[in-house]
Amino acid sequence: MGTRLKDRVAIVTGAGRGIGRGVALLLASEGAAVVVNDLGGNIDGSGQSSGPADEVVAEIKAKGGRAVSNADSVADFKAAANIVDTAVKEFGRVDVLVNVAGILRDRMVFNLSEEDWDSVIAVHLKGTFNTCRHASARMREQKFGRIVNFSSTSGLYGNSGQANYGAAKDGIAGLTRVISRDLGKYSITVNAIAPVAATRMTATVGQVAREARAKRGITAGAPATALRMEPEDVAPMVAYLATDAARNINGQTFLVRGGVISLLNYPAPARTITKLGRWTPEEIVALFPSTFGLDLVNPAPAQEPRR
């Protein structure tokens, strides 16, 4: 057992499987008491079972750690409060919150139903807000906290067929930047991770969809090099951000894939044109190709009509 998180109490949502499980196990091995939250449902959000969370708790306890399971839904505001209350009731406080819970309902935007949109936004974006809202109130009283949210390259770069998921994940990146400023003065840091890992969620992206995206030149913007993609590889960066060593790391987003960790830049102007007064459409037409449009690439060019 390590000691980097000794006497700390952590909540990990979506911790029954995949990346969340790896995070919960590592935090526990570093000395944290862990609330293992997982609804135990299917990839699309249907169903519920306490089994996955209970199994991770048993694994932590078998190694001498402290843990308790929780099957509340992060998408429900009051249920999310109960997740935080569970940490306080069982272990006396909450020091670390890691938001991994998520679902997928991939559709091209013209096939996306309102329910598919609402469900994914509710779990990812609203769910992250819900837990952050309740945990941050406790952390503010303690004058200490570490929050790690999970974004995605699907939102940061764009990925075909994931309008709901991508919008939620890019929203989480924005939420992270904002609340890091709300909470920093209370010694609470808020950062985000965009993971690239092989999980049961990524396995649901069908081969036909993968081939269609590749044929049209559509990618998620992540490196295409052959790297490790184990879910457990994401956990060490989460553990670091949860420690005192990362006390001044706040409002940042990191891409983590296998043995590669990248700090992602804040959005910033790539090129700028300026004039006194208002631009006319004709001026923009004349200047665009040699300025903004110099090397722009269309990620999804229109198909040429068949002749």
JOLINFEN-V185313 format. One record per residue. RES is the residue in one letter. PHI is phi as a letter, one per 20 degrees, with the letter a starting at -180 (NA if undefined). OMEGA is omega in whole degrees, 0 to 359 (999 if undefined). NEAR is the number of other ideal C-beta (glycine too) atoms within 12 Angstrom. Layout:
res=RES phi=PHI omega=OMEGA near=NEAR
res=RES phi=PHI omega=OMEGA near=NEAR
This chain:
res=M phi=NA omega=176 near=18
res=G phi=e omega=183 near=22
res=T phi=c omega=183 near=13
res=R phi=f omega=181 near=27
res=L phi=c omega=179 near=35
res=K phi=g omega=179 near=22
res=D phi=m omega=175 near=19
res=R phi=e omega=178 near=36
res=V phi=d omega=184 near=39
res=A phi=d omega=170 near=56
res=I phi=d omega=175 near=58
res=V phi=c omega=178 near=55
res=T phi=e omega=183 near=52
res=G phi=m omega=189 near=49
res=A phi=e omega=182 near=50
res=G phi=f omega=183 near=39
res=R phi=b omega=168 near=36
res=G phi=l omega=184 near=35
res=I phi=f omega=181 near=45
res=G phi=f omega=177 near=46
res=R phi=f omega=180 near=39
res=G phi=f omega=179 near=35
res=V phi=f omega=181 near=52
res=A phi=g omega=181 near=55
res=L phi=f omega=181 near=40
res=L phi=f omega=178 near=41
res=L phi=f omega=178 near=47
res=A phi=f omega=181 near=43
res=S phi=f omega=177 near=30
res=E phi=e omega=173 near=34
res=G phi=o omega=181 near=28
res=A phi=f omega=166 near=42
res=A phi=e omega=191 near=36
res=V phi=c omega=166 near=49
res=V phi=e omega=182 near=47
res=V phi=e omega=182 near=51
res=N phi=e omega=174 near=49
res=D phi=a omega=179 near=42
res=L phi=f omega=178 near=40
res=G phi=m omega=182 near=30
res=G phi=e omega=177 near=29
res=N phi=e omega=182 near=19
res=I phi=g omega=182 near=27
res=D phi=e omega=178 near=24
res=G phi=n omega=179 near=31
res=S phi=e omega=177 near=16
res=G phi=m omega=180 near=17
res=Q phi=a omega=178 near=18
res=S phi=b omega=177 near=18
res=S phi=e omega=185 near=23
res=G phi=g omega=182 near=20
res=P phi=g omega=179 near=32
res=A phi=f omega=180 near=39
res=D phi=f omega=181 near=23
res=E phi=f omega=179 near=24
res=V phi=f omega=177 near=40
res=V phi=g omega=180 near=35
res=A phi=f omega=180 near=22
res=E phi=f omega=179 near=26
res=I phi=f omega=181 near=35
res=K phi=f omega=180 near=21
res=A phi=f omega=180 near=15
res=K phi=e omega=177 near=21
res=G phi=n omega=181 near=14
res=G phi=e omega=179 near=30
res=R phi=d omega=181 near=31
res=A phi=a omega=175 near=39
res=V phi=b omega=181 near=34
res=S phi=e omega=178 near=34
res=N phi=b omega=184 near=40
res=A phi=d omega=179 near=33
res=D phi=f omega=179 near=35
res=S phi=e omega=178 near=32
res=V phi=f omega=183 near=48
res=A phi=f omega=180 near=33
res=D phi=e omega=186 near=22
res=F phi=g omega=182 near=21
res=K phi=f omega=178 near=16
res=A phi=f omega=177 near=28
res=A phi=f omega=176 near=38
res=A phi=f omega=180 near=28
res=N phi=f omega=176 near=25
res=I phi=f omega=179 near=47
res=V phi=f omega=179 near=41
res=D phi=f omega=178 near=27
res=T phi=f omega=178 near=36
res=A phi=f omega=182 near=43
res=V phi=f omega=181 near=26
res=K phi=f omega=185 near=19
res=E phi=e omega=189 near=25
res=F phi=c omega=172 near=27
res=G phi=n omega=182 near=17
res=R phi=a omega=172 near=29
res=V phi=c omega=183 near=43
res=D phi=d omega=186 near=40
res=V phi=c omega=175 near=51
res=L phi=c omega=178 near=55
res=V phi=c omega=184 near=54
res=N phi=e omega=181 near=52
res=V phi=d omega=187 near=48
res=A phi=g omega=179 near=53
res=G phi=a omega=175 near=49
res=I phi=c omega=177 near=37
res=L phi=c omega=170 near=35
res=R phi=b omega=186 near=33
res=D phi=f omega=174 near=31
res=R phi=b omega=168 near=24
res=M phi=f omega=190 near=21
res=V phi=g omega=181 near=20
res=F phi=f omega=175 near=9
res=N phi=d omega=187 near=14
res=L phi=f omega=179 near=23
res=S phi=e omega=177 near=17
res=E phi=f omega=181 near=14
res=E phi=f omega=176 near=16
res=D phi=f omega=178 near=28
res=W phi=f omega=185 near=25
res=D phi=f omega=183 near=21
res=S phi=f omega=182 near=31
res=V phi=f omega=177 near=40
res=I phi=f omega=182 near=32
res=A phi=f omega=182 near=31
res=V phi=f omega=186 near=43
res=H phi=f omega=188 near=45
res=L phi=f omega=179 near=39
res=K phi=f omega=180 near=29
res=G phi=f omega=178 near=42
res=T phi=f omega=175 near=44
res=F phi=g omega=184 near=33
res=N phi=g omega=182 near=36
res=T phi=f omega=177 near=54
res=C phi=f omega=181 near=43
res=R phi=g omega=184 near=28
res=H phi=f omega=180 near=35
res=A phi=f omega=183 near=47
res=S phi=f omega=177 near=39
res=A phi=f omega=177 near=24
res=R phi=f omega=182 near=35
res=M phi=f omega=179 near=37
res=R phi=f omega=178 near=23
res=E phi=f omega=181 near=16
res=Q phi=f omega=187 near=24
res=K phi=m omega=177 near=16
res=F phi=a omega=173 near=28
res=G phi=r omega=176 near=44
res=R phi=c omega=177 near=46
res=I phi=d omega=176 near=51
res=V phi=c omega=179 near=52
res=N phi=e omega=180 near=52
res=F phi=d omega=174 near=57
res=S phi=e omega=180 near=41
res=S phi=a omega=174 near=47
res=T phi=f omega=178 near=35
res=S phi=f omega=177 near=40
res=G phi=e omega=184 near=37
res=L phi=f omega=181 near=37
res=Y phi=d omega=182 near=26
res=G phi=o omega=179 near=25
res=N phi=b omega=183 near=35
res=S phi=g omega=176 near=30
res=G phi=n omega=183 near=31
res=Q phi=c omega=181 near=39
res=A phi=f omega=181 near=27
res=N phi=f omega=181 near=39
res=Y phi=f omega=181 near=45
res=G phi=f omega=179 near=35
res=A phi=f omega=179 near=28
res=A phi=f omega=184 near=41
res=K phi=f omega=175 near=42
res=D phi=f omega=175 near=34
res=G phi=f omega=179 near=31
res=I phi=f omega=177 near=44
res=A phi=f omega=177 near=40
res=G phi=f omega=177 near=27
res=L phi=g omega=180 near=37
res=T phi=f omega=181 near=43
res=R phi=f omega=182 near=26
res=V phi=f omega=186 near=21
res=I phi=f omega=173 near=34
res=S phi=f omega=178 near=33
res=R phi=f omega=176 near=17
res=D phi=f omega=193 near=24
res=L phi=d omega=185 near=33
res=G phi=g omega=183 near=29
res=K phi=f omega=178 near=14
res=Y phi=e omega=182 near=24
res=S phi=m omega=176 near=23
res=I phi=d omega=176 near=36
res=T phi=d omega=181 near=38
res=V phi=c omega=180 near=45
res=N phi=c omega=181 near=43
res=A phi=c omega=175 near=46
res=I phi=c omega=171 near=46
res=A phi=d omega=185 near=41
res=P phi=e omega=169 near=48
res=V phi=c omega=185 near=40
res=A phi=b omega=178 near=37
res=A phi=e omega=180 near=22
res=T phi=c omega=178 near=30
res=R phi=f omega=176 near=24
res=M phi=f omega=180 near=36
res=T phi=f omega=181 near=30
res=A phi=f omega=181 near=17
res=T phi=f omega=177 near=22
res=V phi=f omega=187 near=26
res=G phi=f omega=180 near=14
res=Q phi=f omega=178 near=11
res=V phi=f omega=179 near=12
res=A phi=f omega=179 near=22
res=R phi=f omega=182 near=21
res=E phi=f omega=179 near=13
res=A phi=f omega=179 near=18
res=R phi=f omega=181 near=26
res=A phi=f omega=181 near=17
res=K phi=f omega=181 near=15
res=R phi=e omega=179 near=20
res=G phi=m omega=182 near=15
res=I phi=e omega=177 near=25
res=T phi=c omega=179 near=22
res=A phi=e omega=178 near=31
res=G phi=n omega=179 near=25
res=A phi=e omega=179 near=28
res=P phi=g omega=183 near=19
res=A phi=e omega=181 near=12
res=T phi=f omega=181 near=12
res=A phi=f omega=181 near=10
res=L phi=c omega=174 near=20
res=R phi=g omega=178 near=17
res=M phi=c omega=180 near=25
res=E phi=f omega=180 near=22
res=P phi=g omega=182 near=34
res=E phi=f omega=181 near=29
res=D phi=f omega=182 near=29
res=V phi=f omega=189 near=43
res=A phi=f omega=183 near=37
res=P phi=g omega=179 near=31
res=M phi=f omega=176 near=38
res=V phi=f omega=180 near=45
res=A phi=f omega=179 near=38
res=Y phi=f omega=181 near=31
res=L phi=f omega=180 near=44
res=A phi=e omega=186 near=46
res=T phi=e omega=176 near=31
res=D phi=f omega=181 near=23
res=A phi=f omega=182 near=15
res=A phi=d omega=186 near=27
res=R phi=f omega=182 near=18
res=N phi=d omega=175 near=15
res=I phi=e omega=188 near=27
res=N phi=b omega=177 near=29
res=G phi=m omega=184 near=29
res=Q phi=d omega=175 near=31
res=T phi=c omega=181 near=40
res=F phi=d omega=172 near=34
res=L phi=e omega=182 near=32
res=V phi=c omega=177 near=43
res=R phi=b omega=180 near=32
res=G phi=l omega=180 near=25
res=G phi=e omega=182 near=18
res=V phi=d omega=174 near=23
res=I phi=c omega=181 near=25
res=S phi=c omega=171 near=24
res=L phi=e omega=181 near=18
res=L phi=e omega=180 near=29
res=N phi=f omega=167 near=14
res=Y phi=f omega=174 near=16
res=P phi=g omega=182 near=12
res=A phi=b omega=178 near=8
res=P phi=g omega=177 near=10
res=A phi=e omega=177 near=13
res=R phi=b omega=181 near=15
res=T phi=b omega=169 near=10
res=I phi=d omega=187 near=17
res=T phi=c omega=172 near=12
res=K phi=b omega=173 near=12
res=L phi=f omega=181 near=5
res=G phi=n omega=186 near=7
res=R phi=e omega=175 near=9
res=W phi=f omega=172 near=17
res=T phi=e omega=177 near=11
res=P phi=g omega=181 near=10
res=E phi=f omega=179 near=9
res=E phi=f omega=180 near=15
res=I phi=f omega=178 near=17
res=V phi=g omega=183 near=14
res=A phi=f omega=186 near=14
res=L phi=e omega=187 near=20
res=F phi=g omega=183 near=17
res=P phi=g omega=183 near=12
res=S phi=e omega=178 near=14
res=T phi=c omega=181 near=20
res=F phi=g omega=188 near=17
res=G phi=e omega=187 near=17
res=L phi=g omega=181 near=13
res=D phi=c omega=177 near=11
res=L phi=f omega=179 near=14
res=V phi=d omega=176 near=12
res=N phi=f omega=183 near=12
res=P phi=f omega=180 near=17
res=A phi=b omega=183 near=20
res=P phi=f omega=180 near=12
res=A phi=f omega=178 near=9
res=Q phi=f omega=177 near=11
res=E phi=f omega=179 near=7
res=P phi=f omega=179 near=5
res=R phi=f omega=180 near=4
res=R phi=d omega=999 near=3
